[in-house]
Structure formats: C-alpha cells, structure tokens
C-alpha cells in the first residue's frame, strides 16, 4: 500500500508543473494574439510582465486553494480504494474458508454415506441371519412334530394291528376249538369252569 501512496503523491506533484506549463503556453498564445491587433511589431513588455505576474499569482492562489481539496480528494479516494481492497480481500478469505469448510463437509458426507451404507448392509446381514435361524428353528420344530405324529401313528397302527391280530387269533382259535372239540371235551370244560367259579367265590 505504501507504493500506491507514493504513486499518488508523485502524480499530484507531476500535475502541478504540467498545469503551470500549460498556463504559460496559453499566456504566450494570448500575447501573440494581442500583437496582431494593429499596434505594430512592438511588444509591450510592461503589460506582458503584469500579465505574467498576475498569472503566476493566480496559479499560486489556485495551487494554494486547490492543493488541500485535491490532496484530500485523492487521499479519500485512496482510502476508499484501500478499504474496498481490504473488504474484497476479507470476502475472498471468507469465501476460501467457506469453500474449505464445504469441501470438508462434502468429504465427511461421503464418509458418513459410506458408513451408513456399511451399517445398513451389516443390519441387513444380521436380519438375514436371524430369519435363517428362525426358519431353521421352525423347520426343526415342524420336523419334531412330524416325527411325533409319525410315532403316534405307528403306535396307533401297531395297537390296531395287535387288536386285529388278537381278534383274528381268537376267531381262528374258536374255529379250531369248535372244529376239534367233542361233546365229552365240552362237558369237561364246563365242569372245570364251574369248579373254578365255585373256588373263586
């Protein structure tokens, strides 16, 4: 910023000599124009000296009067530009900070997304394992119930077969007994039965 201030001061100091030179050229033009007014080739040096002194005094007064406003204008302009540059620099730094924060948030968001996806996959895998275990337990329970039902059916079938075999055996025995039983054997069996009944009483 110091180099810029020096540049402004150099410009202000450079403008004043240029202004004086331009004024002198303008004064010289006025003098030449006044020569052609019919007075001849004689130059009125006294009038020229008065005009030159008046012009120098006017330039000095203008420099004295305009030096502070011009320098204050340039100084305020310089300060305004410096403030604007400082504000722009602050905004640039703020934008860079926000950009880095957003970049960090985006990176964290990517990591968070990966973590959420991994957690969801792990939860899904755990749920799948639970479903498999539950299905396995239900299958084992159904298998046990089926085995119990089969065993009960086998037991009922055996009992039914035994009763059937018993009935068939009794029927076959009756048939054999009737076929081979004679009236004497029948009397003997009746007597034995009566004897047992009497003894049982």
C-alpha positions as CSV (number, residue, x, y, z in Angstrom):
1,X,0.0,0.0,0.0
2,X,2.9,2.4,0.6
3,X,4.0,2.2,-3.0
4,X,0.5,3.2,-4.1
5,X,0.5,6.2,-1.8
6,X,3.8,7.2,-3.2
7,X,2.5,6.8,-6.7
8,X,-0.5,9.1,-5.9
9,X,1.8,11.8,-4.4
10,X,4.1,11.6,-7.5
11,X,1.1,12.1,-9.8
12,X,-0.1,15.1,-7.8
13,X,3.4,16.7,-7.9
14,X,3.7,15.9,-11.6
15,X,0.3,17.5,-12.4
16,X,1.3,20.9,-10.9
17,X,4.3,21.6,-13.3
18,X,2.2,20.4,-16.2
19,X,-0.6,22.8,-15.2
20,X,1.9,25.7,-14.9
21,X,3.5,24.9,-18.3
22,X,0.1,24.7,-20.0
23,X,-0.8,28.1,-18.4
24,X,2.4,29.6,-19.7
25,X,1.7,28.3,-23.2
26,X,-1.8,29.7,-23.0
27,X,-0.4,33.1,-21.8
28,X,2.1,33.1,-24.7
29,X,-0.7,32.5,-27.1
30,X,-2.7,35.4,-25.7
31,X,0.4,37.6,-26.0
32,X,0.9,36.7,-29.7
33,X,-2.7,37.3,-30.4
34,X,-2.5,40.7,-28.8
35,X,0.4,41.6,-31.1
36,X,-1.7,41.3,-34.2
37,X,-4.2,44.0,-33.1
38,X,-2.7,46.8,-35.1
39,X,-0.1,48.1,-32.6
40,X,2.8,47.0,-34.8
41,X,5.5,44.7,-34.1
42,X,6.4,46.3,-30.8
43,X,5.8,44.1,-27.8
44,X,4.6,45.8,-24.6
45,X,6.8,44.2,-22.1
46,X,5.4,46.0,-19.1
47,X,1.9,44.7,-19.9
48,X,3.4,41.3,-20.5
49,X,5.2,41.4,-17.1
50,X,2.0,42.5,-15.3
51,X,0.0,39.7,-17.0
52,X,2.7,37.2,-16.2
53,X,2.9,38.3,-12.5
54,X,-0.9,38.2,-12.4
55,X,-0.9,34.8,-14.0
56,X,1.8,33.4,-11.6
57,X,-0.2,34.9,-8.6
58,X,-3.4,33.3,-9.9
59,X,-1.6,29.9,-10.4
60,X,-0.1,30.2,-6.8
61,X,-3.5,31.0,-5.4
62,X,-5.1,28.2,-7.3
63,X,-2.4,25.8,-6.2
64,X,-2.8,27.0,-2.6
65,X,-6.5,26.8,-2.7
66,X,-6.8,23.5,-4.6
67,X,-3.9,21.7,-3.0
68,X,-5.8,20.6,0.1
69,X,-9.1,19.7,-1.6
70,X,-7.3,17.8,-4.4
71,X,-5.0,16.0,-1.9
72,X,-7.9,15.3,0.4
73,X,-9.9,14.0,-2.5
74,X,-7.1,11.9,-3.7
75,X,-6.4,10.8,-0.1
76,X,-10.1,9.9,0.5
77,X,-10.2,8.2,-2.9
78,X,-7.0,6.2,-2.0
79,X,-8.5,5.3,1.4
80,X,-11.8,4.3,-0.2
81,X,-9.9,2.1,-2.7
82,X,-7.8,0.6,0.2
83,X,-11.0,-0.1,2.2
84,X,-12.6,-1.6,-0.9
85,X,-9.5,-3.8,-1.5
86,X,-9.4,-4.8,2.2
87,X,-13.1,-5.6,2.0
88,X,-12.6,-7.6,-1.1
89,X,-9.6,-9.4,0.5
90,X,-11.7,-10.2,3.5
91,X,-14.5,-11.5,1.3
92,X,-12.0,-13.6,-0.7
93,X,-10.6,-15.1,2.6
94,X,-14.1,-15.7,3.8
95,X,-15.1,-17.4,0.6
96,X,-11.9,-19.5,0.7
97,X,-12.7,-20.5,4.3
98,X,-16.3,-21.4,3.3
99,X,-15.1,-23.3,0.4
100,X,-12.7,-25.3,2.5
101,X,-15.5,-25.9,5.1
102,X,-17.8,-27.1,2.3
103,X,-15.1,-29.3,0.9
104,X,-14.5,-30.8,4.4
105,X,-18.3,-31.3,4.8
106,X,-18.5,-33.0,1.4
107,X,-15.7,-35.3,2.3
108,X,-17.3,-36.0,5.7
109,X,-20.6,-36.5,4.0
110,X,-19.0,-39.1,1.7
111,X,-17.5,-40.9,4.6
112,X,-20.8,-40.7,6.5
113,X,-22.7,-42.1,3.5
114,X,-20.2,-45.0,3.3
115,X,-20.7,-45.6,7.0
116,X,-24.5,-45.6,6.7
117,X,-24.4,-48.0,3.7
118,X,-22.0,-50.3,5.6
119,X,-24.3,-50.1,8.7
120,X,-27.3,-50.9,6.6
121,X,-25.6,-53.8,4.9
122,X,-24.5,-55.1,8.4
123,X,-28.1,-54.7,9.7
124,X,-29.5,-56.5,6.6
125,X,-27.0,-59.3,7.0
126,X,-27.8,-59.7,10.8
127,X,-31.6,-59.6,9.9
128,X,-31.0,-62.2,7.2
129,X,-29.1,-64.4,9.7
130,X,-32.0,-64.0,12.2
131,X,-34.5,-65.0,9.6
132,X,-32.4,-68.1,8.6
133,X,-32.1,-69.1,12.3
134,X,-35.8,-68.6,12.9
135,X,-36.7,-70.6,9.8
136,X,-34.3,-73.3,10.9
137,X,-35.9,-73.4,14.4
138,X,-39.3,-73.6,12.8
139,X,-38.2,-76.4,10.4
140,X,-36.7,-78.3,13.4
141,X,-39.9,-77.8,15.4
142,X,-42.1,-79.0,12.4
143,X,-39.7,-81.9,11.9
144,X,-40.0,-82.9,15.6
145,X,-43.8,-82.6,15.4
146,X,-43.9,-84.7,12.3
147,X,-41.7,-87.3,13.9
148,X,-44.0,-87.3,17.0
149,X,-47.1,-87.6,14.8
150,X,-45.4,-90.4,12.8
151,X,-44.5,-92.2,16.0
152,X,-48.1,-91.8,17.3
153,X,-49.4,-93.1,14.0
154,X,-47.1,-96.0,14.1
155,X,-48.1,-96.8,17.7
156,X,-51.8,-96.5,16.9
157,X,-51.2,-98.7,13.8
158,X,-49.4,-101.3,15.9
159,X,-52.1,-101.2,18.5
160,X,-54.7,-101.6,15.8
161,X,-52.7,-104.4,14.3
162,X,-52.4,-106.1,17.7
163,X,-56.1,-105.9,18.3
164,X,-56.8,-107.1,14.8
165,X,-54.3,-110.0,15.2
166,X,-55.8,-110.7,18.6
167,X,-59.3,-110.8,17.2
168,X,-58.2,-112.9,14.3
169,X,-56.3,-115.2,16.7
170,X,-59.3,-115.6,18.9
171,X,-61.6,-116.2,15.9
172,X,-59.1,-118.7,14.5
173,X,-58.7,-120.4,17.9
174,X,-62.5,-120.6,18.2
175,X,-62.8,-122.1,14.8
176,X,-60.1,-124.6,15.6
177,X,-61.6,-125.4,19.0
178,X,-65.1,-125.8,17.5
179,X,-63.7,-128.0,14.9
180,X,-61.8,-130.2,17.2
181,X,-64.0,-130.0,20.3
182,X,-66.1,-133.1,21.0
183,X,-69.1,-133.3,23.3
184,X,-67.1,-135.0,26.0
185,X,-64.4,-132.3,25.9
186,X,-67.2,-129.7,26.1
187,X,-68.6,-131.3,29.3
188,X,-65.2,-131.5,30.9
189,X,-64.5,-127.8,30.1
190,X,-67.9,-126.8,31.6
191,X,-67.2,-128.7,34.7
192,X,-63.7,-127.2,35.1
193,X,-65.1,-123.8,34.6
194,X,-67.8,-124.3,37.2
195,X,-65.3,-125.6,39.7
196,X,-63.1,-122.6,39.2
197,X,-66.1,-120.2,39.7
198,X,-67.1,-122.0,42.9
199,X,-63.5,-121.9,44.2
200,X,-63.2,-118.2,43.3
201,X,-66.3,-117.5,45.5
